Amino acid sequence: MSDRLRNTLLFGVVALLILIVGLIQGANTALLIVNMGLISAVMAIGVNLQWGFAGLFNIGVMGFVALGGLAAVLIAMPPTTEAWAEGGLGVLTALVLGAATVVAAVLVRKLMPKGLPRALAMLAVLVAGFFIYRAVFDPATSAVEAVNPAGTGYLGGLGLPVIIGWPVGGLLAAGAAWLVGKTALGLRSDYLAIATLGIAEIIIAVLKNEDWLSRGVKNVVGLPRPVPYEVDLQANADFVTMAGDAGLDPMVASALVVKVAYAGLFAAVLAVVLILAQLALNSPWGRMMRAIRDNEVAAEAMGKDVTRRHLQIFVLGSAVCGMAGAMMTTLDGQLTPGTYQPLRFTFLIWVMVIVGGSGNNLGAVLGGFLIWFLWVEVEPIGHALMSVITAGMADGSALKTNLLDSAAHMRMLTMGVVLLLVLRFFPRGLIPEK
């Protein structure tokens, strides 16, 4: 069997599984799987760029995804004018002072000769700058958060179309990745993994606690959409007529149209990212990255700047993950920092890459769809299976209760079993790197 035919069959199996879900559970559920599968595929390509191309072990994926979600809020939500009047200028001034403190410390380090006086001067600059920054920042943020905390309590955004937030999310994640990479990419792979996980946790902690920026755990809701609202479609007489002619209830038809519109936007982004990733993979730059991945010492001997190339690929992969995070926040219609858990945004994406085929962009796409399908469908399937198994048991028995409750853990069991089976029978993934 040729590789092309085999790959087509694999994608066909996943499409068939989603079609079966549509027939059994409804088109809305199937389209929701498709939409999140498209976003997951984009995330998987971002991780595949880092691991599959360059061998960088980044387990801080959720931090860059969260920054993408924050970018969507900062771009699309309307500004809170009262909060800006109360403390907006103070917040901006404090941020400028903080940046100036860092710049001043860097200048001291560059201009003064190495030794104890330089260290003391840097320490003095940082300590003084910190206290000045906090003296301006704390009152300003308190004033912002005091403005209608139940409804707003934050500065809001720019009020621009939310779709602009997608590339901005990539840029914001890329900027954070550059800062992380400049400090962490010199570490060995296991230490790099620890560092990226810690930095991701710091990013999530900031989003949870800085209410003036993201409302923290109170969440930002009502994010504007790039597609029509269902209620607007239902209020349109022409749409209601078209839905009736098609034999559909207007409420059902509006939900389907919205999800199909989202799928079209996400598919366009995935197509662009996939094409660019394939072009990069097959370019001299891509061959150089794989050479560095396979043998850094030999690549350095050939005159390649390994650290610089690692920084490039780390920034690119993080940018893709950030853009996917902005897309996901747009689909959800809200930013919920409390849901950014390593299980969903790191472990799950890594399983997608490993199962699909590390180093192969098509494999990352396949893994994104397949693993997300299993993540969504395994629990209801497990519950139905346990219901059949326990049908003959007495109601209220401890064994029956335990078996029915265990269906909630089927996701983790399935992910582990799938990962073990793939590593045993397809150690290079379902669509391995050529």
C-alpha positions in Angstrom: 0.0 0.0 0.0 1.4 3.4 -1.0 1.9 6.1 1.6 -0.6 8.4 -0.1 -3.4 5.7 -0.1 -2.6 4.8 3.5 -2.8 8.4 4.7 -6.0 8.9 2.8 -7.5 5.8 4.5 -6.4 7.1 7.9 -8.1 10.5 7.4 -11.1 8.7 5.9 -11.5 6.6 9.1 -11.4 9.7 11.3 -14.0 11.4 9.0 -16.2 8.3 9.2 -16.0 8.3 13.0 -17.2 12.0 13.0 -19.9 11.2 10.5 -21.2 8.4 12.7 -21.3 10.8 15.7 -23.3 13.2 13.5 -25.8 10.4 12.7 -26.2 9.2 16.3 -25.7 12.4 18.4 -26.6 15.0 15.9 -24.8 17.4 13.5 -24.2 20.0 16.2 -22.0 17.6 18.2 -20.1 16.5 15.1 -19.4 20.0 14.0 -18.2 20.9 17.5 -15.7 18.0 17.2 -14.7 19.3 13.8 -14.1 22.8 15.0 -12.1 21.8 18.1 -10.3 19.3 15.9 -9.2 22.0 13.5 -7.9 24.2 16.4 -6.2 21.1 18.0 -4.5 20.4 14.6 -3.1 23.9 14.5 -1.7 23.5 18.0 -0.2 20.2 17.2 1.6 21.7 14.2 3.0 24.3 16.5 4.4 21.7 18.9 5.5 19.5 15.9 7.6 22.5 14.6 9.4 22.6 18.0 9.8 18.9 18.7 9.5 17.2 15.3 11.7 19.7 13.5 14.2 20.7 16.2 13.8 18.3 19.1 12.9 21.0 21.6 10.9 19.6 24.5 8.5 22.3 25.4 5.8 21.4 27.9 4.7 24.9 28.5 2.2 24.9 25.7 -0.7 26.0 27.8 1.1 29.3 28.6 1.4 30.3 25.0 -2.2 29.2 24.3 -3.4 31.3 27.2 -1.5 34.4 25.8 -3.3 33.9 22.6 -6.6 33.8 24.4 -5.7 37.0 26.2 -4.8 38.7 22.9 -8.3 38.0 21.6 -9.8 39.7 24.7 -7.4 42.7 24.4 -8.2 43.2 20.7 -12.0 42.5 20.6 -13.6 43.5 23.9 -14.7 47.1 24.1 -12.7 49.4 26.4 -14.0 50.1 29.9 -14.0 53.9 29.7 -14.6 54.5 33.4 -11.8 52.1 34.4 -9.5 53.9 32.0 -10.5 57.3 33.5 -9.9 56.0 37.1 -6.6 54.2 36.6 -5.7 53.5 33.0 -3.0 56.2 32.8 -1.4 55.0 36.1 -1.3 51.4 34.8 0.4 52.5 31.6 2.9 54.7 33.5 3.7 51.8 35.8 4.4 49.5 32.9 6.6 52.0 31.3 8.5 52.5 34.6 8.9 48.7 34.9 10.3 48.4 31.3 12.6 51.4 32.0 14.0 49.7 35.1 14.9 46.6 33.1 16.5 48.7 30.4 18.5 50.6 33.0 19.7 47.4 34.6 20.8 46.1 31.2 22.7 49.3 30.4 24.4 49.2 33.8 25.5 45.6 33.1 26.8 46.6 29.6 28.6 49.9 30.5 30.2 49.0 33.8 33.2 46.6 34.1 32.5 43.2 35.6 32.9 43.1 39.4 31.2 43.8 42.7 30.4 47.5 41.9 28.5 46.5 38.8 26.5 43.9 40.7 25.6 46.4 43.5 24.7 49.0 40.9 22.4 46.6 39.1 20.8 45.5 42.4 20.2 49.2 43.4 18.6 50.0 40.1 16.3 46.9 40.2 15.3 47.4 43.8 14.6 51.2 43.4 12.8 50.6 40.2 10.6 47.9 41.7 9.5 50.1 44.6 8.8 53.0 42.3 6.9 50.7 39.9 4.8 49.2 42.8 4.1 52.7 44.2 2.4 53.7 40.9 1.0 50.3 39.8 -0.9 49.2 43.0 -3.1 52.3 43.4 -3.9 52.3 39.7 -4.9 48.7 39.5 -7.0 49.0 42.6 -8.8 51.9 41.1 -9.4 49.9 37.9 -10.6 46.8 39.7 -13.0 48.8 41.9 -15.0 49.9 38.8 -18.1 47.6 38.7 -16.1 44.5 39.7 -19.1 42.2 39.1 -19.4 43.3 35.5 -16.1 44.6 34.4 -13.3 45.6 36.8 -10.7 45.6 34.1 -9.5 47.9 31.3 -11.1 46.0 28.5 -9.8 45.9 24.9 -9.6 47.9 21.7 -13.0 47.0 20.3 -11.6 45.8 17.0 -12.8 42.7 15.0 -11.9 39.6 16.9 -10.3 38.0 13.9 -7.4 40.5 14.2 -6.8 39.0 17.6 -5.7 35.7 16.0 -2.4 37.0 14.4 -1.9 39.3 17.4 -2.2 36.2 19.7 0.6 34.6 17.6 2.7 37.8 18.0 2.1 38.0 21.7 3.1 34.3 22.2 6.1 34.8 19.9 7.3 37.7 22.0 7.0 35.7 25.2 8.7 32.8 23.5 11.6 35.0 22.5 12.1 36.1 26.1 11.8 32.5 27.4 14.1 31.2 24.6 16.8 33.8 25.3 17.1 32.5 28.9 16.1 28.8 28.7 17.2 27.4 25.3 20.8 26.9 26.6 19.5 24.3 29.0 19.5 20.6 28.5 16.3 19.0 27.2 15.0 17.9 30.6 15.8 21.2 32.2 14.2 23.1 29.3 11.0 21.1 29.9 11.0 22.1 33.6 11.7 25.7 32.7 8.9 26.0 30.1 6.4 24.3 32.4 7.3 26.8 35.2 7.0 29.8 32.9 3.6 28.6 31.7 2.4 28.3 35.3 3.6 31.9 35.9 1.6 33.1 32.9 -1.5 31.3 34.1 -1.0 32.7 37.6 -0.8 36.2 36.2 -4.0 35.7 34.2 -5.8 34.3 37.3 -4.7 37.1 39.6 -4.4 40.3 37.6 -8.0 41.3 37.4 -7.3 44.6 35.8 -5.9 42.8 32.8 -8.1 39.7 32.3 -10.7 39.8 35.1 -8.9 36.8 36.7 -11.1 33.9 37.7 -14.2 36.0 37.2 -13.7 35.4 33.5 -14.2 37.6 30.5 -17.5 36.7 28.8 -19.4 37.9 25.8 -16.4 38.0 23.4 -17.5 39.4 20.0 -17.9 36.8 17.2 -16.5 36.8 13.6 -19.7 35.0 12.6 -23.4 35.9 13.0 -25.3 35.2 16.2 -27.9 32.6 16.2 -30.6 35.0 17.5 -29.9 37.4 14.6 -30.3 34.6 12.1 -33.5 33.4 13.7 -34.8 37.0 13.5 -34.1 37.1 9.7 -37.2 36.3 7.8 -35.3 35.1 4.7 -33.2 32.7 6.9 -36.3 31.3 8.6 -37.9 30.7 5.2 -34.8 28.9 3.9 -34.6 26.8 7.0 -38.3 25.8 6.6 -37.8 24.9 3.0 -34.9 22.7 4.1 -37.1 21.0 6.7 -35.1 22.4 9.6 -36.2 24.2 12.7 -34.7 27.7 12.6 -33.0 27.3 16.0 -31.3 24.1 14.8 -30.4 25.6 11.4 -28.9 28.7 13.0 -26.7 26.7 15.3 -25.5 24.6 12.3 -24.8 27.7 10.1 -22.7 29.3 12.9 -20.7 26.2 13.5 -20.1 25.7 9.7 -19.0 29.3 9.5 -16.5 28.8 12.3 -15.3 25.6 10.6 -14.6 27.5 7.4 -12.5 30.1 9.2 -10.6 27.6 11.2 -10.0 25.4 8.1 -8.6 28.4 6.2 -6.1 29.1 9.1 -5.2 25.4 9.3 -4.6 25.3 5.5 -2.3 28.3 5.6 -0.3 27.0 8.6 0.0 23.6 7.1 1.2 24.9 3.7 3.7 27.2 5.3 4.9 24.3 7.6 5.3 22.0 4.7 7.2 24.6 2.7 9.5 25.2 5.7 10.0 21.4 6.2 11.1 20.9 2.6 13.3 24.0 2.4 17.1 24.2 3.1 16.2 25.7 6.4 14.0 22.7 7.3 16.7 20.3 6.4 19.2 22.3 8.5 16.8 22.1 11.5 16.5 18.4 11.2 20.2 18.1 10.9 20.6 20.1 14.1 17.9 17.9 15.8 19.7 14.7 14.8 23.3 15.8 15.7 23.9 19.2 17.2 27.7 18.6 17.5 28.0 17.8 13.8 25.8 20.8 12.8 28.0 23.1 14.9 31.0 21.7 13.2 29.5 22.7 9.9 29.2 26.3 11.1 25.5 26.4 12.1 24.5 28.6 15.0 22.4 26.0 16.9 21.2 28.2 19.7 20.0 30.9 17.2 18.1 28.3 15.1 16.6 26.8 18.2 15.3 30.2 19.2 13.8 30.7 15.7 11.9 27.4 15.8 10.8 27.9 19.4 9.4 31.3 18.5 7.6 30.0 15.4 6.0 27.1 17.1 4.9 29.2 20.1 3.4 31.7 17.7 1.3 29.0 16.1 0.1 27.8 19.5 -0.8 31.3 20.5 -2.8 31.8 17.3 -4.7 28.6 18.1 -5.3 29.8 21.6 -6.9 33.0 20.2 -9.1 30.9 17.9 -10.2 28.7 20.8 -11.1 31.7 23.0 -13.1 33.1 20.0 -15.0 29.8 19.6 -15.8 29.6 23.4 -16.8 33.3 23.5 -15.0 33.8 26.8 -11.6 33.8 28.5 -11.5 31.4 31.5 -8.0 31.3 32.9 -9.0 28.6 35.5 -9.5 26.1 32.7 -5.9 26.3 31.3 -4.8 23.0 32.8 -1.6 21.1 31.7 -3.7 18.0 31.1 -5.7 19.6 28.3 -3.2 22.0 26.7 0.1 20.2 27.1 -0.4 16.4 27.6 -3.2 16.2 25.1 -1.3 18.1 22.4 1.8 16.0 22.9 -0.3 12.9 22.6 -1.7 14.2 19.3 1.9 14.8 18.0 3.2 11.4 19.1 0.2 9.4 17.9 0.0 11.3 14.6 3.7 11.1 13.8 6.4 13.4 15.2 8.2 15.3 12.4 5.3 14.9 10.0 2.9 17.8 9.6 0.1 15.7 8.2 0.6 13.3 11.1 0.1 16.2 13.5 -3.2 17.1 11.8 -4.4 13.5 11.9 -3.4 13.2 15.6 -5.3 16.5 16.4 -8.5 15.2 15.0 -8.2 11.6 16.2 -7.2 12.4 19.8 -9.8 15.2 20.2 -12.5 12.8 18.9 -11.5 10.2 21.5 -11.3 12.9 24.2 -14.9 14.0 23.5 -16.5 10.6 22.8 -14.8 8.1 25.0 -16.7 9.2 28.2 -20.2 8.8 26.8 -19.2 5.6 25.1 -17.8 4.3 28.4 -20.9 5.3 30.3 -23.1 3.5 27.7 -20.8 0.4 27.9 -20.9 0.4 31.7 -24.7 0.7 31.6 -24.9 -2.4 29.5 -22.5 -4.3 31.7 -24.4 -3.4 34.9 -27.9 -3.8 33.5 -28.5 -7.1 35.3 -27.1 -5.8 38.7 -29.3 -4.7 41.5 -29.9 -1.0 41.8 -27.9 0.6 44.5 -25.3 -2.1 44.7 -21.7 -0.9 45.5 -20.3 -2.7 42.4 -22.8 -1.2 40.0 -22.3 2.3 41.5 -18.5 2.0 41.3 -18.6 0.8 37.7 -20.9 3.6 36.6 -18.7 6.2 38.3 -15.6 4.8 36.7 -16.9 5.9 33.3 -15.8 9.4 34.2 -12.2 8.2 34.1 -12.4 6.5 30.7 -10.7 9.5 29.0 -7.4 9.1 30.9 -7.5 5.3 30.5 -8.1 5.6 26.8 -5.4 8.1 26.2 -2.9 5.9 28.0 -4.0 2.8 26.1 -3.9 4.6 22.7 -0.4 6.0 23.5 0.9 2.6 24.5 -0.5 0.8 21.5 0.8 3.4 19.1 4.3 3.3 20.7 4.3 -0.5 20.5 3.0 -1.0 17.0 3.7 2.4 15.3 6.7 3.8 17.3 7.1 6.7 14.7 3.4 7.5 14.7 0.5 6.7 12.4 2.0 8.9 9.6 5.8 8.7 10.3 8.3 11.2 9.2 9.9 10.3 5.9 
